């Protein structure tokens, strides 16, 4: 991992992810001017998909949620460099990636300080030919083997001690080969074994039930959850 400090800007980056790293990579206008934007995902905020000489990447700016987000949309109170949102997520992802877990590779993280606050961004590799479970389940049902595979994947993360702060059906991807991945590791951290694993799974179950109520065509039922749990417990 390399580090750049330029004025109020601090950047961590993995040189293996880039041909020649540029600080401009964090600016969406840089990619727009080069016709290198390959898409975007619009949820609470926009995530950009871009392509450089190495491959496809994801560029994400950090925003606040909840009531405070209306006042401090994308600024955070200043903390130690390693504890900033981008650097903390970069660190967690780097550990998971080195362990061979199915996560995006962290490529670069940035914090830009301004008085008592900072803003942050992260660049990751894009999981090619993949979609999240909500998008897939609006088109088709998954079979028991697929649900069991997802359960096994989640168990791998829990066995590694990873607490996923937002484990929901949007943050689980399936690629064309049927492999499952987890994404969005903002505010995630490692914990000792405990009841948090059950709480994590309960959160995921609530997510499926919520999506079932939101979509008229959502191919999920309680039996699918039992199949997922079978895979989780068998690991």
C-alpha positions as CSV (number, residue, x, y, z in Angstrom):
1,X,0.0,0.0,0.0
2,X,1.3,3.4,-1.0
3,X,0.4,6.7,0.7
4,X,0.2,10.2,-0.7
5,X,-0.3,13.4,1.3
6,X,-1.0,16.5,-0.8
7,X,-2.2,19.6,1.1
8,X,-5.4,18.6,2.9
9,X,-5.7,15.4,0.9
10,X,-4.5,12.0,2.1
11,X,-4.7,8.9,-0.2
12,X,-3.9,5.3,0.2
13,X,-3.6,3.2,-2.9
14,X,-2.6,-0.3,-4.1
15,X,-0.3,0.2,-7.1
16,X,-1.1,-3.2,-8.4
17,X,-4.6,-2.0,-9.2
18,X,-3.4,0.8,-11.5
19,X,-1.1,1.4,-14.4
20,X,0.0,4.7,-13.1
21,X,-2.1,6.1,-10.2
22,X,-3.4,9.6,-10.5
23,X,-5.1,11.7,-7.8
24,X,-7.7,12.7,-10.4
25,X,-9.1,9.2,-10.3
26,X,-11.3,10.3,-7.4
27,X,-13.0,13.0,-9.5
28,X,-15.9,11.8,-11.7
29,X,-15.3,14.6,-14.2
30,X,-11.9,13.0,-14.9
31,X,-13.7,9.8,-16.1
32,X,-16.4,11.7,-17.8
33,X,-13.9,13.7,-19.9
34,X,-12.3,10.5,-21.0
35,X,-15.6,8.8,-21.8
36,X,-14.7,6.1,-19.3
37,X,-17.9,5.9,-17.3
38,X,-19.5,2.5,-17.8
39,X,-22.6,2.9,-15.7
40,X,-23.9,3.9,-12.3
41,X,-26.0,2.5,-9.4
42,X,-28.5,4.9,-8.0
43,X,-29.7,4.2,-4.5
44,X,-29.6,6.7,-1.6
45,X,-26.5,8.0,-3.4
46,X,-24.8,7.4,-6.8
47,X,-22.0,4.8,-7.2
48,X,-20.1,5.1,-10.5
49,X,-18.6,2.3,-12.6
50,X,-15.5,3.4,-14.5
51,X,-12.9,1.7,-16.6
52,X,-9.1,2.4,-16.7
53,X,-6.3,0.7,-18.5
54,X,-6.3,-2.1,-16.0
55,X,-10.0,-2.9,-15.8
56,X,-13.4,-1.9,-14.4
57,X,-13.7,-0.1,-11.1
58,X,-16.2,1.3,-8.7
59,X,-15.9,4.9,-7.4
60,X,-18.0,5.7,-4.3
61,X,-18.3,8.9,-2.3
62,X,-19.3,8.7,1.3
63,X,-22.5,10.2,2.5
64,X,-24.2,10.3,5.9
65,X,-27.6,8.7,6.4
66,X,-30.4,9.5,8.8
67,X,-31.4,12.9,10.2
68,X,-27.8,14.1,10.5
69,X,-27.3,13.5,6.8
70,X,-29.7,16.4,6.1
71,X,-27.3,18.8,7.9
72,X,-23.9,17.2,7.2
73,X,-24.6,15.4,3.9
74,X,-21.1,14.2,3.1
75,X,-18.9,15.6,5.9
76,X,-17.7,13.7,9.0
77,X,-16.0,15.0,12.1
78,X,-12.3,14.7,11.9
79,X,-10.7,11.5,13.3
80,X,-7.3,9.8,13.0
81,X,-6.4,8.9,9.5
82,X,-6.8,5.2,9.9
83,X,-10.2,5.6,11.5
84,X,-11.7,7.7,8.6
85,X,-14.5,6.0,6.7
86,X,-12.6,5.3,3.6
87,X,-9.4,4.1,5.2
88,X,-11.2,1.9,7.7
89,X,-13.2,0.2,4.9
90,X,-10.0,-0.1,2.8
91,X,-8.3,-1.8,5.8
92,X,-11.1,-4.3,6.4
93,X,-11.4,-5.1,2.7
94,X,-7.7,-5.6,2.4
95,X,-7.7,-8.2,5.2
96,X,-10.7,-10.0,3.7
97,X,-9.2,-10.0,0.2
98,X,-5.9,-11.4,1.5
99,X,-7.8,-14.2,3.1
100,X,-9.4,-15.1,-0.2
101,X,-12.9,-14.1,0.8
102,X,-15.2,-13.0,-2.1
103,X,-15.0,-9.3,-1.8
104,X,-14.1,-6.4,-4.2
105,X,-10.4,-5.7,-4.1
106,X,-9.7,-2.3,-2.4
107,X,-7.7,-0.1,-4.8
108,X,-7.6,3.4,-3.3
109,X,-9.1,5.5,-0.4
110,X,-9.1,9.2,0.1
111,X,-9.9,11.6,2.9
112,X,-9.9,15.4,2.3
113,X,-9.7,17.5,5.5
114,X,-11.3,20.9,6.0
115,X,-11.0,22.4,9.5
116,X,-12.8,20.0,11.8
117,X,-14.4,17.8,9.2
118,X,-13.4,15.6,6.2
119,X,-14.9,14.1,3.1
120,X,-14.0,10.6,1.8
121,X,-14.0,8.4,-1.3
122,X,-13.1,4.9,-2.1
123,X,-12.2,3.0,-5.4
124,X,-12.7,-0.8,-5.6
125,X,-12.5,-3.4,-8.3
126,X,-15.9,-4.1,-9.9
127,X,-17.3,-7.6,-9.5
128,X,-17.8,-8.4,-13.2
129,X,-21.0,-10.0,-14.5
130,X,-22.8,-9.8,-11.2
131,X,-26.1,-8.5,-9.8
132,X,-27.5,-8.1,-6.4
133,X,-30.1,-10.5,-5.0
134,X,-32.9,-8.1,-5.1
135,X,-32.5,-7.5,-8.9
136,X,-32.2,-11.3,-9.5
137,X,-35.2,-12.2,-7.3
138,X,-37.4,-9.8,-9.2
139,X,-36.7,-11.9,-12.3
140,X,-36.4,-15.5,-11.1
141,X,-36.3,-17.8,-8.0
142,X,-33.1,-19.3,-6.8
143,X,-32.9,-23.0,-6.3
144,X,-31.9,-24.7,-3.0
145,X,-28.3,-25.2,-4.1
146,X,-27.9,-21.4,-4.7
147,X,-29.4,-20.5,-1.4
148,X,-27.2,-23.0,0.4
149,X,-24.1,-21.5,-1.4
150,X,-25.1,-18.0,-0.2
151,X,-25.4,-19.3,3.4
152,X,-22.0,-20.9,3.2
153,X,-20.5,-17.7,1.9
154,X,-21.9,-15.7,4.8
155,X,-20.6,-18.3,7.2
156,X,-17.1,-17.8,5.9
157,X,-17.2,-14.1,6.8
158,X,-18.6,-14.8,10.2
159,X,-16.0,-17.5,10.9
160,X,-13.4,-14.8,9.9
161,X,-14.9,-12.6,12.6
162,X,-16.3,-10.0,10.2
163,X,-19.4,-8.1,11.4
164,X,-21.1,-6.7,8.4
165,X,-22.9,-3.5,9.5
166,X,-25.4,-3.6,6.7
167,X,-25.9,-7.2,5.7
168,X,-28.9,-7.0,3.5
169,X,-30.2,-8.5,0.2
170,X,-28.8,-5.6,-1.8
171,X,-25.3,-6.2,-0.6
172,X,-25.1,-9.9,-1.7
173,X,-24.2,-10.4,-5.4
174,X,-24.3,-13.4,-7.6
175,X,-22.1,-13.6,-10.7
176,X,-22.7,-15.5,-13.9
177,X,-20.9,-18.6,-12.5
178,X,-23.2,-18.7,-9.4
179,X,-20.5,-17.5,-7.0
180,X,-21.8,-15.2,-4.2
181,X,-20.0,-12.1,-3.1
182,X,-20.5,-9.5,-0.3
183,X,-20.1,-5.8,-0.9
184,X,-20.4,-2.5,1.0
185,X,-18.1,-2.8,4.0
186,X,-18.5,0.8,5.3
187,X,-18.5,0.7,9.1
188,X,-17.8,-3.0,9.2
189,X,-15.2,-4.4,11.6
190,X,-13.9,-7.6,13.2
191,X,-15.3,-9.1,16.4
192,X,-14.7,-12.0,18.7
193,X,-17.2,-14.9,18.5
194,X,-20.6,-13.9,20.0
195,X,-24.3,-13.4,19.6
196,X,-23.7,-10.8,16.9
197,X,-23.7,-13.5,14.2
198,X,-27.3,-14.3,15.0
199,X,-28.2,-10.6,15.1
200,X,-26.5,-10.2,11.7
201,X,-28.5,-13.0,10.2
202,X,-31.8,-11.6,11.7
203,X,-31.0,-8.4,10.0
204,X,-30.6,-10.2,6.6
205,X,-33.9,-12.0,7.2
206,X,-35.7,-8.7,7.8
207,X,-34.2,-7.4,4.6
208,X,-35.8,-10.2,2.5
209,X,-39.1,-9.8,4.2
210,X,-39.0,-6.0,3.6
211,X,-38.2,-6.5,-0.1
212,X,-41.0,-9.1,-0.4
213,X,-43.4,-6.3,0.7
214,X,-42.0,-3.8,-1.7
215,X,-42.1,-5.7,-4.9
216,X,-45.1,-7.4,-6.5
217,X,-42.8,-9.9,-8.3
218,X,-40.2,-11.0,-5.7
219,X,-39.3,-14.7,-5.9
220,X,-38.6,-15.3,-2.3
221,X,-40.3,-17.4,0.4
222,X,-39.6,-18.5,4.0
223,X,-38.5,-21.9,2.7
224,X,-35.6,-20.1,0.8
225,X,-34.4,-18.7,4.2
226,X,-34.3,-22.2,5.6
227,X,-32.2,-23.4,2.6
228,X,-29.8,-20.5,3.2
229,X,-29.6,-21.4,6.9
230,X,-28.9,-25.0,6.0
231,X,-25.9,-23.9,4.0
232,X,-24.8,-21.6,6.8
233,X,-24.9,-24.3,9.4
234,X,-23.3,-26.9,7.3
235,X,-20.1,-24.9,6.8
